Amino acid sequence: MNIAIPTQYITTALLVVIVVGVAGWGAPFVLTPNAGGSGYTVEHVYIEADDRITTATLYLPDGDEPSPGIVFGAGSGTAPALYHNYGAALAINGFAVLIAGQTRELEAGKPIRWETRRESSVLFERAKADYHNWVSYLASHPRVDEERMVLGGHSGGANSAYRVAYERPDTDGVVAIAGRFPPERNDTLQTNLLLATGSDDSLVPPSKLTNVSAELTGTPLQPGQQVGSFEDGTARRVVVAEGATHLSESDNPVLVRETTDWALQSIGESPPADLGITVRSIGSVVYQFLFGLVGVLAATTLTKRVVSMRFDDRRQRDAVVAATWLVGFATVVHTTVSQRIYHVGPMPEQVLKYVLLAGLLLAVGVALDRLASRISWTDTTVGSSLLDLGFLLLPVGAFVLLSTRFVTFQLVTTVVLSSFVLVVLGVFLAELAVLNVQRRARWIVVGLTVLWLMPAIVPPYL
């Protein structure tokens, strides 16, 4: 027996879901307004040197006067957006901050030689050279006072900070979070040094930092212990953030505040009683993202119901529904994941990627559309779903293989990231199909989204 649900009930339910979704997405902007960028600007940059390219994010405090600089190396395999809390906190307190992420070789016409296949000593030397390039980039920026520089990083970024600090004696201080591999040297590090980790960090447990401090300074420091003086560059301290793991150190409020405090003292400034720091966890960003997606799903469905009553032309109806989805999805992604976890474009320095992916999307789309016009079973639910999956998977799969050049290590990483994108887009593509949006309309709007997202998560060598 079929039960007819009154139209007004469905509309009311969709409106309630939209309100809940928008409230969950918008609440962080109201509750933590400082996390939105007040007092500083953010720029996504690419640093090219030695036939290599680094993806980085530059935070600049408001104003025109020269600012002290701090280079912060991201952990191996992570993105600069993951360390937004550090960039924002330091920028609010007057630092120009360069958070540097993945660096890849640019080798035209020959296979990529991957660092993971090299000896560890060569790997560290290459990472150190990259870090030197980042320091040079920041020091040469017109808004930066190169006489006041602090070096830092998390995990692999911290390991490089150690090495570069030895070779830059004018460095004012080092902030190393979960860096377990100091260089093997006989001399001690001649600058202010903050060592930090999480109490639940299995890769770099607190006891490991006691050994690291002994290797770098000659003094085995215990967690919570501080010695020396900032005035003569001999201040050393070990900090342990209770409950923090290796991953959650990227958004731990204790470590963010300790980093900011140490950087200020290293350049000779007294930290204010209130550093003005607002720290947001990765979990809260994920929740915000999910609430936003639910709101977009409901808004797209409600839009379909409304336009069905107001437009006689099906193409007009489909265009409005598709546009509603695209605007909503882009807004949610840009204000959540793209800002706090993984920046997803645009990538103006990687035009070839966009051309390649656009060509693949167009070729696969045209081929599948012609196939659908010749075979009757493609009009069934199963057939239509298979065509939708083919439109998503075929061009993206080919793009990933061509872009990574079949290199196993990077291929695995990119496939994982791509899978998350495809799952989310698959849900929306299925919704558009259920809402009876024409195949070409839904492919166009989802294809534009693929063209926007995929080049950002594929390594920058094409």
N, C-alpha and C positions, 0 to 999 in steps of 0.2 A: 504494500500500500504506500503510495507516494503522499508525503505531507508537504503541502505548499506553505512556505514561510513568507509572511507578509513582507513586501518590499521595504516598508519603513523600518522593520526590525533589522533587516540585513544592513541597511544604510546606517542605522544607529550603531550597530555592532562595529562596522568598519570605522565610523567616526571615533568610537571609543578606542579602538586599537591604534588609530592614527595619533590620537591625543597621548596615549601611553607611550607610543614609540617616540614621538617628538619630545615629550617630557624627559624620557630617559636619555635621549641624545643631547638635549639642550641643558639638562641640569648641571653638568660640570662647568659650563660657561658661566653659570650664575653663581655656583658654589665656590669655584676656584678661578676667579676672573684673571688673576695674575698669570695663570698658565696659558693665556691667550696671546701673550707677546707684548704686554705693556712695558715700555721703557727700553725696548730694543727692536732691531730689525733682523730678519733671517734671510739669508741668501744661499741657494744651493749652487755649488761651484764644482769645477773640474780642474784638477791640478795636473798638468802634463810636464813631465821631465824625464830624461834618460829613457825615452821610448816607452814610458809607462804613464798610465792615467789613474788618478785617484778620485773617487767620488767623495765629496766633503760638504759640510754645512758651515757657513760662516755667520756668527752672531756678532752684531755690532751694537753697542749701547747708543742711545740717542745722544745727539750733540755733535759738535765738530772738533772738539779738542782731541789730541792724541791720547790713546788709551793703552794701558798695559796689555800685553797679549798672552794668551795661553793656548798651546797646542794640546789637544786631547785625542790620543789615538784610540779608536774603537777596538773592541775585541775581535779576534780573528773570525771572519765570516759574518760579522754583524754589520748593521747599517748605522750611519750617523744619527738617524732619527731616533734610534733606541736610547740615545744619550741626551735627549732634549732637555731633561731636567737639569743636567750639569750645564749645558750651554745657556739655558735661561737664567739659572741662578748666578752664574758668573757674569753674564752680560748685565743683569740687573744691578750688580755690584761694581760695574765699571770696566769689565774686561772685554776685550775683543777676543772671541773664542773661535778657534778652528777645530771642528770635530771631523777627523779624517777617517774614512771607512776603507772599503776594499780597494786595493791597487792591482791592476792587471797589466800585463805586457802588451804592447802594440807591435805585433810582428806580422807585417804584410807578406802574403805569399808563402808562408811556411807554418808548420804546426806550432802551437803554443807550448812553451816549456814551462811546466808547472812547478811552483815552489815545493809542493808536497812530494815531488819526486827527487828532491835534492838533499844533500847532506844538511843537517841542522845548522852547522856553522855557516854555510852559504845562505841558508834561509834567514838567519839572524842578521847577516851582513846586508842582505838585500832589503830587509825590513828597516834596518837602520838607515840605509841610504834614502829610502822613501821618506822616513821621518825627517831627515835633514832637509829634504825638498819641501816638506810641509812647513818647517820652521822658516825656511827662506821665503816661502810664499807669504806667510803671515807677517814676518818682519818687514817685508818690502811694501806692505799695504799702507796707503797714505794715512789711514786712521790709527795706525799702530805705532807706539813708542818702542822701537827695537831695543832700547836700553833697559826695558823692564819686561822680561820674558820668563814665563813659567812653563815647564813641560809636564805632561801627565798622560794618563791613559788607563785603560782597563784591560786586564789579561794580556793578550799579545801586544796591545798598545802600550802597556806599562813596561813590558820587557824592552821595547824599543826606546822608551823614554829614558831608561837607565843608561843605555849605551850612548845615546846622543848627549846626555848631560855630561858624561865624562869628556866628550870632545868639544863641548861648548862651556868653557870655564866661567863665562859671564852669565850663565843661567841663574836666575834668582831662586828657583826652587823646583822641586819635583814632587808630583802627587802620583803615586803608583798604587792602583787598586788591583789586587789579585795578580800581581806580576811575580811569577815564581822562578824566572830564569835570569838572574843578573849575570853580567859578563864576568868571565874569569880574569881578574886583574889583581895585581899586587898592591896597587894604590887605592886609597879610599875616595869616595865621592865627595867633592868639595862644594856642597850646596845644601840648602835646607831640604829635608827629605821626609815626606809623609808616606808611610806604608799602611795599607788598609786591606781588609778582607772581611768576609762574612763568617759568623760563627758556624754556619752550616755549609760553608763552601768546601766541598769534597776535593776539588782540584787544588785549591790553595788554602789549606786549613791554617788557623792562627799560628800553630807551632812552626809552620813553614816560614812565616815572616820573621821569626826569631833568627832563623838561619840566614835569611836574606839580609836582614839588618847587619848581621855579623860580617857577611861577605862584602857589603857595600860600605860600611862605616867602621868595622873593626869592633863594634860593640853589639853583643847579642841582646836586643831589647825585648822585653816582655810586653804582651798586650796591655795597652793603657799607659805605658811608660813613655816619658818625654825627657830628652836631655838637650843640652846645648843652647845656643842663642841665635835668634834671627839676625841680629846685628852683624855678626861675623860669619853667617852662613853655615853654622854648625848645628842648627836645630834639627832634631830627629824625633819622630814619634811613630808609634804603632797603634792603630785603631782597629777594633773589631766590632762590627755591626751585628748586634744580637738578632739571630733568626734569619739573616740574609744568606742566600745561596749564590752560587757563581752567576746565575742568570739574573736574579733579582737585585744584584748589586748595581745594575744599571738604573734602578729607580728607587734605591734605598735612601730615605730622607736623612739618616745619620751621615751616610757617606757623602751625600750632596752638600750638606752643611759643613762637614769637616773639610771637604775639598775647597769650598769657597773661603772658609776661614783661613786655611793654611796658605792659599794663594795670596790673599790680601796681606797677611803678615809677612810673607816672603818678599813682597815688593815694598815693605816698610810702612804699610797702612794699618791702622787699628780697626779691626772689624767692628761695625756697629752692633749694638745690643740686639737689634732685630735686622737680620739680613734680608728680610722681605722675600723669603723663598717659599714658593708653593710647589710641592712635589706631588705628581700624579703617578700612580702605579700603572703598570702595563695592563693589569687586570681591569682597572676602571676604564681604560681606553677600549678594551675588547667589549666590555659590557655596553659602553656608549655606542660602539659600532653596531652591535647586534640589535640594540633598541632602534637605532636609525634604520637598519635594514627592514625590521618588522614594520616600521612606519611607512617606508617606501612601498613595501608589498601591499599594504592596505590602501595607501593613497592611489596606487596604480589601479587596483581593482575598483575603487570608488570612482575614479576618473572614467573608467570604461563604462560604468553604469550611467554616469551623468551624460557623457557624450553620445551614448546610444540613443538618448532621448532628444538630443538637440541637433545632431548632424545626420543628414540622410546619406551623404557620401561616405562610403566605407573607408576610403583612403584618408579622408580627413579625420575620421574617428581614430583610425590606427595611428596616424601621425601624432595626434594629441596624446594618446595613451603612451606611445613609445617615448615621446619627448618628456612626459611627466616622469617616467621611470628613469630616463637618462639623467635629468637634472637632479632628481632626488638622490640617486645612487652616487653621482659625482660629488654632490655636496657632502654626503655622509662619509665617503672615503677620504675626501680631501681634508675634512675637519677632524678625523680620528686617526686611522691607520697611517695615512700619508704624513701626518704631522708628528706622530709619536713613536711609530714602530719602524716603518719602511717607506721612505719617500717614493712616490709613484708618479714622477714626471711633473712637467714635461722635460724632455732631454734634448735640448737644442743642438748639442754637440754630436748627436748620434743620428743624423739624418738618414744614413744608409739603412739603419734598422727599420725606420718607419717606412721607407720605400719598399724594402724587402717584405715586411709583414703586410703592408697594404696590397702588394702584388699577389701574395699568397691568398689573402682573404678574398680578393676579387676573383682570382682564378678558380678557387675551390667553390666559392659562392655561385659563380656562373655555371660551372660544371654540374653541381648538385641541383641547381634550379632547372637546368635543361633535362637532367635525369628525371626529376619529378614530373615534368610536363609529358614525359613519354611513358612512364610506368604508372599504372593505375593504383597499385598498392601503396604508393607514397601518400595517397590521400587519407589513408587510415591513421588511427592514432599511433599505432606502432611504427608505421612507415614514416610519419611526420617526425616522430621522436628520434628515429634513427638518422634522418636527414639533419635535424638540429644538432645532434651529437657529432655528426660528421663535419658540420660547418665549424663547430668549436674545436674539435680535436685535430683535424687534419692540418689546417694552416698553423695552429699553435705548435703542434708536434714537429712539423717541418721547420718552423722558425727556430725552435729550441735546438734541434739537431744541427742546423746550419750555423747558428750563432755560437754554440759551444764547441763546434768542430769535433763533436763526438768524444771530447776529452772526458773520461769517466768521472773524475772528481767533480768538475764543475757541472757536468750533465746531471748528476744526482741532485746537487744542490738546487739547480734551476728547475728540475722536474718537481721537486717538493714544493717550491714556491708557486710554480705554475699550477699545480694541482689545487692549491687553495683558491686561486683565482678562478679556475675553471669550475670548481664546485659551486662557488657563489654565483657565477654567471649562469651556470646550468639551472640553478633554482629559478632565477629570474626569466631565463629563456622558456622554461617550462610554464611559468605563470603567464607569460605573454601568449603562449600557445593555447593554454586553457581558456584565456580571455578571448580567443579566436582572433587575435591580431594576425594579419596576413604574414605569410612566411617571409616575403621580401622585406617588409617593414621591420619585423623583429630581427632579421639578420642584419639589416643595415645598422640598427641602433646598437645591437650587441657587438657587431663588428667594429664600430667606432670605439666602443669601450675596450675591446681587446687591443685595438691599436693604441689606445691611451695607456693601458696598464702593462702590457707585456714587455715593451722595450725597457721599461724602468727596472724590471727584476731580472733581466738577462745581463750578464757581465759586459762591460763596455769595451769590447774590442772591435766589434763591427762598426 
